[in-house]
C-alpha cells in the first residue's frame, strides 16, 4: 500500500509564494502542536493489550479516539500532499531555490530522511497467520500511515486499502492498527515541528503571526 507513493525526500515546486508557504506551514504546524490528539499522546502512555481466556480474545487499550484522530488528520493532509504547496518536498525546493545555507539544507534533508525511514520500517506485529487476507508477511508503518488516512479517516479511495477495511471490522486488529498508525504519526509530527522551527532560522525575516 505504501510502496513509496509519496517521497518526503523529494523536491516539488510549490504553487505558493515563499511567504505564503511559510505562513501556512507555521499556522498548520502550530495547530497540530496544540491539538487534542497531541495533548493526549504526550500525556498518556499508549497501550494495546490483548488477552486470551479459554480461547476467547479480548483487548484493553489507552488510545486516542477516532474523533481526535479525524480532527488532526484534516490539517495534516496538507503536509503530505505536494499539491497543497507546504509539504517537506515543497520546503526543500524553496530552500534550494532561495540558496539557504548548506547547514540548513542538510538539516532539512536529515529530517525528511527520518520520515522516509519511518515509513519504510516494518511493523513488529505479523498478521500473516491471521484471517486478514493479504500477501505481505507484515505491513510497514507507511502502509499504516497512508492506509488509515486514506482508507478510513479521510474516506478517500477506501477500496484501495482492503487490509485496513478488514482490520477495522474487529476491535482487536483495529486497535493494533491504530497503535502503529499513532506511532508513525508521532514521527511525522515531530519532524514537521522541527521543520517549522528550522524555517524560522533559515528565513529570519519571516515573523510568525501571533
N, C-alpha and C positions, 0 to 999 in steps of 0.2 A: 504493500500500500504506500509506504513512504517512498522507497526507490528513488531517492534524490529528486523528488518532484519540485523542491524549492531549495536553492543553494544559498545559504546565508553568507557564503564567502565570495559570491559573485559580485559583479558591478552592474548596476542598472541605472540608466539616466532617468532622473525624476522629471515628471511633468510640472513640478512645482518650482518656484524660485527658491534659492537657498534660504532666504529669510523666512519664507512661509513654511518650508520643510522643518527648519529648526524650531519654529514656534509651535507647530502642530506636534512634532515629536515630543517636545518638552511638555506640552499640555496633556497629551495622551499618556505618556510615561508617568507623569505626576498622578494622573487619575488612577492608574494601575497600582502605584505605590501606596495610595491611600484607600484602596478598595477594601470592601468587606472580606473578600477572599484572602487577600494578602494579610489582613489583620488576623484572620482565623489561622492561616498557615503559620504565622510567626508566633502565635500564642498557644498552639497545640502541637503535640507530638502525634503525627498521623499514624493510625494503626488500622490494619485489617487482620482480624484473627478468624481462622476457620477451625471449627470444632467438629469432631466425629463422635457420635454416641450411638452405639448399636446400629451402625451403617446408615445413620441419618446425619446429614451435614447441616451445619448452621454457621452463621458468621456474626461477629460483632465488629464495629468499626468506629473510629473517630475520624471523620472525613467531612469536608465542606459539602453542602447540599447542592443540588442542581441549580437552584436559583442563584447562588453565589457564583457558580462557575459560568452560567449563562451571561450574567451581568459583566463579568470580567472579560469573557471571550469577545464580546461585541467590539470594544476598542482594540483588543489585542490583534484582531484580524488585520487592522491597518498596517501592522508591523510585519506581517508575513505574506502580504500581497503586494508585489512590487508596483502594481498599477496605482496604488494609493500614494506613492511618492515619498514615504518616510521609512521604508524598510531598511535594514542594515545594508543590503546591496546598494540602495539609493544613497545612503550616507557615505558609503565607500566611494561612490562615483563623485560626490561633492568634495570629499577630502582630496581626491586625486586632481579634480578639475581646479580646485582653489589652491593647490600646491601647499597643503598643510605640512607641518614639519614631519620628517621621517619617523620621529618617535611617536607622534600622534597616529600616523597611518599604520605603523606596526602594531600599536596597541589596539587599534580598531580591528586589524586582521586577527589578532590573537583572540579577541572577544568573539568574533564571528566563528572562529575555529572551534571554540568551546561549544557553541550552539550546534555546529555540524557534528562534532564528535558525540555530543549527547544524542542527537537524532540517530546516529549510526550504531549506537550501543545496543546490544541485545538485552532484552528484559530477563531478569533472573528466573521468572516463573515460566515453565514449559507446558504448553497446553496440547502437545502432540498426542497424548494418550487420552485426552478428554473427548467429549462428544461434539466439540467445536470442529466444524468442517473446513479446514484449510491446509494447504500443503506445507507451508514453512513450519519448522520444528518449534520456533518461538518467534515472537514479534520484537521489533526494535522499538525504542522509545519514540522514534519518529513515526512509526506506524500508529502508536497510541496517540501521539500529539495531533497528527492530521486526521486520523480516523475518528477520534472523538469530537474534534471541532467540526469537521465537515460531514461526518456520518451520523452525528447525533445532535449536538448543541446548536449548530448553525443550520441544520436541516438542509444542507446543500449537497446534492449528489449522494444521498444516503445509500442508494443502491450500489454504489461503487465500493462500499465498505461492509460487505456481508459479515465479516468476522465481528465487527463492532455491533452489528444488529443482533447477532447470536449471543454475544456476551451480555447485551442489555436485557435479554429475556430471563436471566437468572440473577438473583441478588448477589450471590457469591462472586460469580465471574464479573458482574458489573462493578462491584466494589474493588476487586483486584485490578480491573482495568482502570478505574478512576484513580486508584493509588499510583499506578505507573504514569498515568496522564499528569497528575498533580506533581509528581517528582520531576518530570521533564519540563513542566510548566514553570517550576521554580528555577531551573537552569536558564530558561529563556527570560524570565522576569528579571533575574539578577543581571543578566547580560544587557538587557535593554536599559536598566538603570545605570549601568557602567557607561554605556554609550551616551546616555543623557548627560552625565557629568563630564564625559570626555568632550562632548560638543561645546560645553562652556569654556573649556580650556583651549580647544582648537580654534574656536571663533570667539575670542574675548570681547568683541564688540557686541555680541548678542546678549541682550538683557532679558531674562525670562519675565513674563508678566506675573504680577502678584495674584 
